[in-house]
Every structure is written in structure tokens, then in C-alpha cells.
Amino acid sequence: MDADEREIFEYLKTFGEEWVNAKEICRRAAGKKRYNEDNNWAKPILHRMKERQVLEGDELGRYRIKPPPRRGHKGRWVAPDIEKILREGGVEVNAENTEAPNAEQYEQL
């Protein structure tokens, strides 16, 4: 990730999963001086980051950091105490750990 991509990524990281307009990213990600030099400086970088699947874009020209894929489970979630009771009764439960993944994979880009 080059310096411009890093600035955009760090800026979008503050919004979480909210969508941010491309014009707003151009305006605020690198500061006033950069925006005054070229008010569309981030748009080609946003497209490049979208192609590399770091960002998601919508039809309104808004972007956000692509959320990490969720670990799905095959079946319903079962409380740990209920799972224990079912296993003692001989019922096989396919409950997996469904903790939300962290965004550390994006830090290494």
C-alpha cells in the first residue's frame, strides 16, 4: 500500500462500516493543501483499491472498507450450556465459534 492508499484507508477506518462519499474522502483524507492542489486526487486511488478488493463501492459513489468475511456456521447457534446438555444426551451439535473477525488483515496491506 502506498502513502495515498494508507491515508485513505486510515481515514475510512474511522467510519467503520459506514459509506463515505468520494468527494468527502478527497476533501478530508489528506488535508486542505492536497485538496486545493487537485480536488479529485483520491478518485483513481479509490478505484484501484476497489479493484484490489480492499474497498467496496456503491452506485452513489460512496466507499467503505470491505468488511472481512464472516465465519459462517452450518446450522443454528447454540448456547454453550445447551450444547453441553445435547452432547451429553448423544446429540451431535455443529456449533462453531462465531466471534467477529478483526481487521488486522487490512493492516498488512
C-alpha positions as CSV (number, residue, x, y, z in Angstrom):
1,M,0.0,0.0,0.0
2,D,1.5,3.4,-0.9
3,A,1.2,6.5,1.1
4,D,-2.0,7.8,-0.6
5,E,-3.8,4.5,-0.1
6,R,-2.7,4.4,3.5
7,E,-4.2,7.9,4.1
8,I,-7.4,6.9,2.5
9,F,-7.5,3.6,4.4
10,E,-6.8,5.3,7.8
11,Y,-9.5,7.9,7.1
12,L,-12.1,5.3,6.2
13,K,-11.2,3.1,9.2
14,T,-12.6,5.8,11.4
15,F,-16.1,5.3,9.9
16,G,-16.3,1.6,10.4
17,E,-18.9,0.1,8.1
18,E,-20.5,3.4,7.1
19,W,-20.4,4.6,3.5
20,V,-18.4,7.8,2.8
21,N,-18.8,9.9,-0.4
22,A,-15.8,10.0,-2.7
23,K,-15.8,13.8,-2.6
24,E,-15.7,13.8,1.2
25,I,-12.7,11.4,1.0
26,C,-10.9,13.8,-1.4
27,R,-11.6,16.7,0.9
28,R,-10.7,15.3,4.2
29,A,-8.3,12.3,3.9
30,A,-5.1,14.2,3.1
31,G,-5.9,17.7,4.2
32,K,-6.7,21.1,2.7
33,K,-3.5,21.6,0.8
34,R,-3.8,18.3,-1.1
35,Y,-7.5,19.1,-1.9
36,N,-6.7,22.6,-3.1
37,E,-4.0,21.2,-5.5
38,D,-6.3,18.6,-7.0
39,N,-9.9,18.3,-5.8
40,N,-10.3,14.8,-7.3
41,W,-6.9,13.3,-6.2
42,A,-8.4,10.3,-4.4
43,K,-10.8,9.0,-7.1
44,P,-8.3,7.0,-9.2
45,I,-6.8,5.6,-5.9
46,L,-10.3,4.6,-4.7
47,H,-10.9,2.8,-8.0
48,R,-7.6,1.0,-7.7
49,M,-8.4,0.0,-4.1
50,K,-11.8,-1.2,-5.1
51,E,-10.3,-3.4,-7.9
52,R,-7.9,-4.9,-5.4
53,Q,-11.0,-5.6,-3.2
54,V,-9.8,-3.5,-0.2
55,L,-12.8,-1.2,-0.5
56,E,-16.4,-1.6,-1.5
57,G,-18.2,1.0,-3.7
58,D,-21.8,1.6,-4.4
59,E,-23.7,3.1,-7.2
60,L,-23.8,6.5,-5.5
61,G,-20.1,6.9,-5.5
62,R,-19.6,6.1,-1.8
63,Y,-16.9,3.8,-0.4
64,R,-16.1,1.9,2.7
65,I,-13.5,-0.6,3.9
66,K,-14.7,-4.0,2.8
67,P,-15.7,-5.9,5.9
68,P,-13.8,-9.1,6.5
69,P,-15.7,-12.3,5.6
70,R,-17.7,-13.6,8.4
71,R,-17.1,-17.1,9.6
72,G,-20.4,-18.8,9.0
73,H,-21.6,-21.8,10.8
74,K,-23.5,-24.7,9.4
75,G,-26.7,-24.7,11.5
76,R,-28.1,-22.6,14.3
77,W,-26.1,-21.0,17.0
78,V,-26.4,-23.0,20.3
79,A,-25.6,-21.6,23.7
80,P,-22.6,-23.4,25.3
81,D,-24.7,-24.8,28.2
82,I,-27.3,-26.2,25.9
83,E,-24.6,-27.6,23.6
84,K,-23.1,-29.4,26.6
85,I,-26.5,-30.9,27.6
86,L,-27.1,-32.0,24.0
87,R,-23.7,-33.6,23.7
88,E,-24.2,-35.5,27.0
89,G,-27.5,-36.8,25.5
90,G,-25.7,-38.1,22.5
91,V,-26.8,-35.4,20.0
92,E,-24.0,-34.1,17.7
93,V,-24.1,-30.3,17.6
94,N,-22.2,-28.4,14.9
95,A,-21.9,-25.1,16.7
96,E,-18.8,-23.1,15.7
97,N,-17.2,-20.1,17.3
98,T,-18.9,-17.1,15.7
99,E,-16.7,-14.3,17.0
100,A,-16.4,-11.3,14.7
101,P,-13.2,-11.3,12.8
102,N,-10.8,-8.3,13.3
103,A,-9.5,-6.0,10.6
104,E,-5.8,-6.9,11.1
105,Q,-5.6,-8.4,7.6
106,Y,-6.0,-4.9,6.2
107,E,-3.2,-3.5,8.3
108,Q,-0.7,-5.8,6.5
109,L,-1.6,-4.4,3.0
